[in-house]
Amino acid sequence: MKRTFPILAIVMLAAIALSACGSTNVVANPTPTQRTLSVTGTGTVNMTPDIAYINIGVHTEKPAATDAVTENNTQTQQVVDALKAAGVDVKDIQTTNFSIYPNTQFDPQTNQKIGTTYAVDNTVNVTVRKLDQLGTLLDASVKAGANSVNSIQFDVADKSKALKQARDLAVKDAQTQAQELSTTAGITLGTVQSISFFNNVPGPVMDAFGKGGGGGVAAAPVPIQSGQMTLTVTINMSYEIK
């Protein structure tokens, strides 16, 4: 018994020490949640187109493929020359399609083949930088032999100024909303915590223009309305609430 007592005492002291160590907890102060106010501002700018893209072509059809190609080449060159004479730069005239294909005719009663002709299409895409001359240019093209005119697209050559203006308006709109909301809610705004934006930049706007026959003389220039294009910027801003 005398030997057992010291051993028990040592064991009890060790257990007490371990228990004391195990009960020690370190509690970190939780980071307070940051309060923010988020707003969305919009800036819109209307732009007047200053450039246009248009497809002008020549379609010919002959019983012999060589005759169709020869006639098409002659008419197309006349159209290109007319475009140049109207003030279009060579770099603004680009061939986008040249095709030759057979066109077989059938008897509507018997559905029997009665002949084949060969069609040739040559189309150029023209960049028009003086919109006030677009109607006159179209007339000159038709007179020169163009009989396929379509896909007029209006655009703004440089949108950077309008884009900056729309961004400025969007930021001001977001700031105004933030101030109005903070005043109504009775809170004080701090610094801007985040900001992001989205540009809705319009591409070329198409205007319908049908096919017409070549060789005719128009009484007046073709009336063309370019209209307006709208550029919109959306700004998302987040403010700290003090």
KELUM-542970 format. One record per residue (C-alpha): residue number from 1; residue in one letter; x, y, z. Coordinates in steps of 0.5 Angstrom, whole numbers, plus 500, padded with zeros to 3 digits. Each point is the difference from the previous one (the first is absolute). Layout:
BEGIN
   bagu   kese     X     Y     Z
    NUM      A     X     Y     Z
...
end
This chain:
BEGIN
   bagu   kese     X     Y     Z
      1      M   500   500   500
      2      K   506   505   502
      3      R   503   499   493
      4      T   493   500   496
      5      F   498   507   503
      6      P   506   504   497
      7      I   498   497   493
      8      L   493   502   501
      9      A   502   507   502
     10      I   504   501   494
     11      V   494   497   495
     12      M   495   505   503
     13      L   505   506   499
     14      A   501   498   493
     15      A   493   500   499
     16      I   498   506   503
     17      A   506   504   496
     18      L   497   497   493
     19      S   493   502   502
     20      A   502   507   501
     21      C   504   500   493
     22      G   494   497   497
     23      S   495   505   502
     24      T   504   506   497
     25      N   496   503   494
     26      V   503   506   496
     27      V   494   504   497
     28      A   501   505   494
     29      N   497   506   499
     30      P   495   499   494
     31      T   501   505   494
     32      P   494   504   500
     33      T   496   500   493
     34      Q   501   505   496
     35      R   494   504   498
     36      T   499   502   493
     37      L   495   504   495
     38      S   500   498   493
     39      V   497   504   494
     40      T   499   499   493
     41      G   501   506   495
     42      T   498   501   493
     43      G   503   504   495
     44      T   497   501   493
     45      V   503   504   494
     46      N   497   500   493
     47      M   504   500   494
     48      T   499   503   493
     49      P   503   495   495
     50      D   506   502   496
     51      I   502   494   495
     52      A   496   495   496
     53      Y   501   493   498
     54      I   497   498   493
     55      N   500   494   496
     56      I   499   501   493
     57      G   500   495   494
     58      V   499   498   493
     59      H   496   494   498
     60      T   501   497   493
     61      E   497   494   497
     62      K   501   497   493
     63      P   500   493   496
     64      A   507   500   500
     65      A   505   500   507
     66      T   505   504   496
     67      D   495   505   497
     68      A   497   501   507
     69      V   507   501   503
     70      T   502   505   495
     71      E   494   504   500
     72      N   500   500   508
     73      N   507   502   500
     74      T   499   506   495
     75      Q   494   503   505
     76      T   504   499   506
     77      Q   506   504   498
     78      Q   495   505   498
     79      V   497   500   507
     80      V   506   501   503
     81      D   503   505   495
     82      A   493   504   502
     83      L   501   499   508
     84      K   507   503   499
     85      A   498   506   496
     86      A   495   501   505
     87      G   505   501   505
     88      V   501   493   503
     89      D   507   498   502
     90      V   503   494   497
     91      K   502   497   507
     92      D   492   501   502
     93      I   498   495   494
     94      Q   501   493   501
     95      T   497   494   497
     96      T   496   495   504
     97      N   497   495   495
     98      F   501   497   493
     99      S   497   494   498
    100      I   498   496   494
    101      Y   494   495   500
    102      P   495   497   495
    103      N   493   502   500
    104      T   496   494   497
    105      Q   493   501   497
    106      F   494   495   500
    107      D   494   500   497
    108      P   494   502   505
    109      Q   496   495   497
    110      T   504   493   498
    111      N   506   502   505
    112      Q   505   498   495
    113      K   506   504   499
    114      I   500   505   495
    115      G   506   504   501
    116      T   506   503   504
    117      T   503   507   501
    118      Y   506   502   504
    119      A   499   505   505
    120      V   506   504   502
    121      D   500   505   507
    122      N   505   505   502
    123      T   499   504   506
    124      V   504   505   503
    125      N   500   503   507
    126      V   500   508   500
    127      T   502   504   506
    128      V   497   507   499
    129      R   503   505   504
    130      K   496   506   498
    131      L   493   498   502
    132      D   497   506   496
    133      Q   502   497   494
    134      L   497   493   501
    135      G   494   501   496
    136      T   504   503   494
    137      L   505   495   500
    138      L   494   494   500
    139      D   497   504   494
    140      A   507   500   496
    141      S   501   492   502
    142      V   493   498   497
    143      K   502   505   494
    144      A   506   496   499
    145      G   497   493   500
    146      A   499   498   507
    147      N   494   496   501
    148      S   501   497   507
    149      V   500   505   505
    150      N   499   498   508
    151      S   502   500   507
    152      I   501   507   502
    153      Q   503   501   506
    154      F   501   506   504
    155      D   506   501   505
    156      V   504   505   504
    157      A   507   500   498
    158      D   503   502   507
    159      K   496   499   506
    160      S   505   502   505
    161      K   497   507   502
    162      A   493   497   501
    163      L   503   494   504
    164      K   503   505   505
    165      Q   494   505   500
    166      A   496   494   502
    167      R   504   497   505
    168      D   500   507   503
    169      L   493   500   500
    170      A   499   493   503
    171      V   505   502   506
    172      K   496   507   502
    173      D   494   496   500
    174      A   503   495   504
    175      Q   502   505   505
    176      T   494   504   500
    177      Q   496   493   502
    178      A   505   499   505
    179      Q   499   507   504
    180      E   493   500   499
    181      L   499   493   503
    182      S   505   501   506
    183      T   496   507   502
    184      T   494   496   500
    185      A   502   494   504
    186      G   504   505   505
    187      I   507   497   498
    188      T   507   503   499
    189      L   504   497   494
    190      G   507   499   500
    191      T   505   498   494
    192      V   498   496   494
    193      Q   501   493   501
    194      S   499   497   493
    195      I   498   503   493
    196      S   499   496   494
    197      F   497   502   493
    198      F   497   497   494
    199      N   500   503   493
    200      N   494   499   495
    201      V   504   502   494
    202      P   495   499   494
    203      G   503   497   494
    204      P   498   503   493
    205      V   492   501   499
    206      M   497   497   494
    207      D   495   503   495
    208      A   496   496   495
    209      F   502   502   493
    210      G   497   495   494
    211      K   503   498   494
    212      G   499   504   494
    213      G   501   500   492
    214      G   506   503   497
    215      G   500   505   494
    216      G   495   504   503
    217      V   500   508   501
    218      A   497   502   507
    219      A   497   506   500
    220      A   503   502   507
    221      P   505   497   504
    222      V   497   494   504
    223      P   498   503   507
    224      I   504   497   506
    225      Q   499   501   507
    226      S   505   498   505
    227      G   496   502   506
    228      Q   504   499   507
    229      M   504   495   504
    230      T   500   499   508
    231      L   506   499   504
    232      T   498   498   507
    233      V   505   499   506
    234      T   498   496   507
    235      I   504   502   506
    236      N   500   496   506
    237      M   503   503   507
    238      S   500   498   507
    239      Y   501   505   506
    240      E   502   499   507
    241      I   495   502   505
    242      K   504   503   506
end
